[in-house]
């Protein structure tokens, strides 16, 4: 490698040559949902090698634009290489030099291979971060939306499939099954479809009219979406079969927030993060006051903090009980939040919420130290005796994690640690004909991972139905 190349790497990627010590283990490739979704058109390991030896040539390629920013490669890499940020630097170089042919080709691949191309454009690929003009992004939005106009609805098979939940996993499965020729009905308990995409992703990340375009396109394929319809309430789970459905896909996500379990949690001004984001997305005005605390270190905490700033809070502070390295939020999201004005207090945990006249006015915190790794692989936070201190806040947003609501499930569907158990090869649950995927199986994950789960589930359901109908395995 030339000295010039090393200088370019240091300037563009700020990795200090760390990239050249890649173990070439392939974990980034094995972890990458885009590698699976694009039929191996995208290989992060090979791409890193090309960037290492010739970053300018790499900036002309299509591959850097196919990274979906899920950070699964980063979280599993022995060297903790921040592949998405390395690729962002390459894309920024491409924009600076006018090498946009790779971006154009990437959009063609996304349009062809990705079930929810509009969603991914805004939530996963982030072309604006690389410097693509917003006018161009809007033009490309229309280009990707035309995908649905180019597809003729078809009905190849007689079986009906029920999909419970209209988030990214459910919508993807519905799309894929409709494309295969099945009649699909999606049941959604909320007033509008979209699941977490509508409920919790802020408008600054994805305009809601873009989500509406995506959903309208799926409806054009013949998919029926029933909103304000709760399985378990409006229709008993066991009665789904009586309505003629031959397979069910559960994709209800993780919509229940975890409780923190400290004194004062029920005070006015203490908000649940998912409820807070949902209220803002519905257009409600939420009175937060001047100073807001956000408890947690995940992507929902970051979204809540930035949304609180957008709502008019003068100061927003994230309180996180571990170090920055243990924060589950994507590193770039954390950096972007800090650049927007969000402050982060690390190794701090709330001990109790202090109220006055029934409303929160302060948080008593305790300093934390890090011990041995726990079951998550991160170092366990341990309270430091005698380190309590008080911080004044007008509001508190709790974003300490999400979990699925499984109360509607029949007893013969097996669950493990609050998640639905599935056969990892078929995604079928312990009840024949019932499949599950997305956050309800894995716990909270990225949009692109949910899309991959929906795509895999559709294929598994297709195989199940065709086998049941006497089809040949060679056809699969």
Residue pairs with C-beta under 8 A, 6 or more apart in sequence:
1 20
1 52
1 53
5 52
5 53
5 54
5 55
6 17
8 55
8 56
9 15
9 17
9 19
9 51
9 52
9 55
10 16
10 17
12 55
12 89
12 90
12 92
12 93
13 19
13 85
13 86
13 89
15 81
15 82
15 86
18 79
18 81
19 48
19 51
19 52
19 81
19 86
20 52
21 79
22 45
22 48
22 49
22 79
22 81
23 78
23 79
24 45
25 78
26 45
27 73
27 76
27 77
27 78
28 44
28 45
28 48
28 73
28 76
28 77
28 81
28 83
29 35
29 43
29 44
29 45
31 72
31 73
31 75
31 76
32 42
32 44
32 70
32 72
32 73
33 68
33 70
33 72
33 446
33 448
33 449
33 451
33 452
34 42
34 66
34 67
34 68
34 448
35 42
35 43
35 44
36 452
37 113
37 114
37 448
37 451
37 452
37 455
38 66
38 109
38 113
38 114
39 113
41 62
41 63
41 66
41 109
41 113
42 63
42 66
42 67
43 63
44 67
44 73
44 83
47 58
47 61
47 63
47 64
47 87
48 81
48 83
48 86
50 57
50 58
50 61
51 58
51 64
51 86
51 87
51 90
55 90
55 93
56 93
56 97
58 64
58 90
59 90
59 91
59 93
59 94
59 97
59 99
59 102
60 94
60 99
60 101
60 102
61 102
62 102
62 105
62 106
62 109
63 102
64 87
64 90
64 91
64 94
64 102
65 91
65 102
65 103
65 105
65 106
65 125
65 127
66 106
66 109
66 110
66 125
67 83
67 84
67 87
67 125
68 120
68 124
68 125
68 446
68 447
68 448
69 84
69 124
69 125
69 126
69 330
69 332
69 446
69 448
70 124
70 445
70 446
70 448
70 449
71 84
71 330
71 331
71 446
72 446
72 449
73 81
73 83
73 84
74 80
74 81
74 82
74 83
74 84
74 331
77 83
82 331
82 332
84 330
84 332
85 331
85 332
88 126
88 129
88 130
88 332
91 103
91 127
91 129
91 130
91 131
92 130
92 131
93 99
94 100
94 102
94 103
94 130
95 130
95 131
95 132
96 131
100 132
103 127
103 132
106 125
107 121
107 140
107 143
107 144
110 117
110 120
110 121
110 125
110 144
111 117
111 143
111 144
111 147
114 120
114 451
115 171
115 172
115 175
115 176
115 451
115 454
115 455
116 168
116 171
116 172
116 175
116 214
116 451
117 144
117 147
118 141
118 144
118 145
118 210
118 211
118 213
118 214
119 168
119 197
119 206
119 210
119 211
119 214
119 447
119 451
120 447
120 448
120 451
121 127
121 137
121 140
121 141
121 144
122 205
122 206
122 207
122 210
123 197
123 201
123 205
123 206
123 447
124 446
124 447
124 448
127 136
127 137
127 140
128 134
128 137
129 332
141 210
141 213
145 213
145 214
145 217
147 217
148 216
148 217
148 218
148 220
148 221
149 217
149 220
151 179
151 220
151 221
153 178
153 220
153 221
153 222
154 181
155 181
155 182
155 183
155 222
156 180
156 181
156 182
157 180
157 181
157 182
157 465
157 469
159 182
159 183
159 246
159 247
159 465
159 469
160 182
160 183
160 184
160 185
160 243
160 244
160 245
160 246
161 177
161 182
161 183
161 184
161 185
161 245
161 246
161 247
161 248
161 249
161 461
161 465
162 184
162 185
162 187
162 240
162 243
162 245
162 247
162 248
162 249
163 170
163 173
163 174
163 177
163 184
163 185
163 186
163 187
163 248
163 249
163 251
164 170
164 186
164 187
164 231
164 248
164 249
164 250
164 251
164 252
165 186
165 187
165 188
165 195
165 250
165 251
165 252
165 253
165 438
165 440
166 174
166 186
166 188
166 190
166 193
166 194
166 195
166 215
166 225
166 227
167 194
167 195
167 196
167 197
167 251
167 252
167 253
167 438
167 439
167 450
168 195
168 196
168 197
168 438
168 447
168 450
168 451
168 454
169 251
169 253
169 437
169 438
169 439
169 450
169 451
169 453
169 454
169 457
170 186
170 188
170 195
170 249
170 251
170 252
170 438
170 454
171 186
171 193
171 194
171 195
171 214
171 215
171 218
171 454
172 450
172 451
172 453
172 454
172 455
172 458
173 184
173 249
173 251
173 437
173 454
173 455
173 457
173 458
173 461
174 184
174 186
174 218
174 223
174 225
174 454
175 218
175 221
175 223
175 454
175 458
176 454
176 455
176 458
176 459
177 184
177 458
177 461
177 462
178 184
178 218
178 221
178 222
178 223
179 221
180 458
180 462
182 462
182 465
183 222
183 224
184 222
184 223
184 224
185 223
185 224
185 225
185 226
185 245
186 193
186 223
186 224
186 225
186 226
187 226
187 229
187 230
187 231
187 235
188 195
188 225
188 226
188 227
188 228
188 229
189 228
189 229
189 230
189 231
190 198
190 199
190 227
190 228
191 227
191 228
192 198
192 227
193 215
193 225
193 227
194 211
194 215
195 251
195 253
195 255
196 253
196 255
196 439
197 206
197 211
197 447
198 208
198 211
198 281
199 255
199 274
199 277
199 278
199 281
200 274
200 277
200 278
200 281
200 300
200 303
201 281
201 303
202 277
202 280
202 281
202 303
202 306
202 307
202 310
203 281
204 306
204 310
205 303
208 281
215 225
218 225
219 225
229 235
230 408
231 237
231 240
231 408
232 407
232 408
232 409
233 408
235 243
237 408
237 409
237 410
238 410
240 248
246 433
246 465
246 468
247 433
247 434
247 435
247 461
247 464
247 465
248 433
248 434
248 435
249 435
249 436
249 437
249 454
249 457
249 458
249 461
250 409
250 420
250 429
250 434
250 435
250 436
250 437
250 440
251 436
251 437
251 438
251 440
251 450
251 453
251 454
251 457
252 404
252 405
252 408
252 440
253 404
253 438
253 439
253 440
253 450
254 402
254 403
254 404
254 439
254 440
254 443
254 444
255 274
255 402
255 404
255 405
256 402
256 403
256 404
256 405
257 272
257 273
257 274
257 275
257 398
257 399
257 400
257 401
257 402
257 403
258 400
258 401
258 402
258 403
259 265
259 398
260 295
260 350
260 398
260 400
262 350
262 351
262 352
262 353
263 352
263 353
264 270
264 352
264 353
264 354
264 355
264 360
265 353
265 398
267 353
267 355
267 358
267 359
267 360
268 355
268 358
268 359
268 360
269 289
269 359
269 360
269 394
269 395
269 396
270 353
270 360
270 395
270 396
270 398
271 286
271 395
271 396
271 397
271 398
272 397
272 398
273 294
273 296
273 300
273 301
273 304
273 397
273 398
273 399
274 300
274 402
276 286
276 304
276 307
276 397
277 300
277 303
277 304
277 307
279 286
280 286
280 307
280 311
286 311
288 308
288 311
288 312
288 313
288 394
288 395
289 313
289 393
289 394
289 395
290 313
290 314
290 315
290 394
291 313
291 314
291 315
291 316
291 317
291 392
291 393
291 394
291 395
292 305
292 308
292 313
292 315
292 316
292 317
292 393
292 394
292 395
292 396
292 397
293 316
293 317
293 318
293 319
293 350
293 363
293 391
293 393
293 395
293 396
293 397
294 301
294 304
294 305
294 308
294 316
294 317
294 318
294 319
294 396
294 397
294 399
295 301
295 318
295 319
295 350
295 396
295 397
295 398
295 399
295 400
296 304
296 318
296 320
296 398
296 399
296 400
296 401
297 318
297 320
297 321
297 322
297 326
297 327
297 328
297 329
298 327
298 328
298 329
298 399
298 401
298 444
299 328
299 329
299 330
299 333
300 399
300 402
300 444
301 318
301 320
301 329
301 397
301 399
302 318
302 329
302 330
302 333
302 334
302 337
302 342
304 397
304 399
305 316
305 318
305 337
305 342
305 397
306 316
306 336
306 337
306 340
306 342
308 316
308 395
308 397
309 316
309 340
309 341
309 342
313 395
315 343
316 341
316 342
316 343
317 342
317 343
317 344
317 345
317 391
317 393
318 337
318 342
318 343
318 344
318 345
319 345
319 348
319 349
319 350
319 363
319 365
320 327
320 344
320 345
320 346
320 347
320 348
321 347
321 348
321 349
321 368
321 381
322 346
322 347
322 368
322 370
322 378
322 379
322 381
323 346
323 347
323 370
323 379
324 334
324 344
324 346
326 370
326 378
326 379
327 334
334 344
337 344
338 344
345 365
347 367
347 368
347 369
347 370
347 381
348 365
348 366
348 367
348 368
349 365
349 366
349 368
349 381
349 383
350 363
350 364
350 365
350 396
351 364
351 365
351 366
351 388
352 363
352 364
353 360
353 362
353 363
353 364
353 396
354 360
354 361
354 362
354 363
354 364
354 390
355 361
360 393
360 394
360 395
360 396
361 392
361 393
361 394
362 390
362 391
362 392
362 393
363 390
363 391
363 393
363 396
364 388
364 389
364 390
365 388
365 389
365 390
365 391
366 383
366 384
366 387
366 388
366 389
367 383
367 384
367 387
367 389
368 381
368 382
368 383
368 384
369 381
369 382
369 384
370 379
370 380
370 381
370 382
371 379
371 380
371 381
371 382
372 379
372 380
373 379
373 380
374 380
401 444
402 439
402 443
402 444
403 418
403 443
404 418
404 419
404 420
404 439
404 440
406 415
406 418
406 420
406 440
409 415
409 420
410 431
412 430
412 431
413 420
413 429
413 430
413 431
413 434
414 420
414 421
414 429
414 430
415 421
419 440
419 441
419 442
419 443
420 429
420 436
420 440
420 441
421 429
421 430
422 428
422 429
422 435
422 436
422 437
422 441
423 429
426 435
426 460
426 463
426 464
427 435
427 436
427 437
427 441
427 453
427 456
427 457
427 460
428 434
428 435
428 460
428 464
429 435
429 436
433 464
435 457
435 460
435 461
435 464
436 457
437 450
437 453
437 454
437 456
437 457
438 445
438 449
438 450
438 453
438 454
439 445
439 450
441 453
442 449
442 453
462 476
463 476
466 475
466 476
467 473
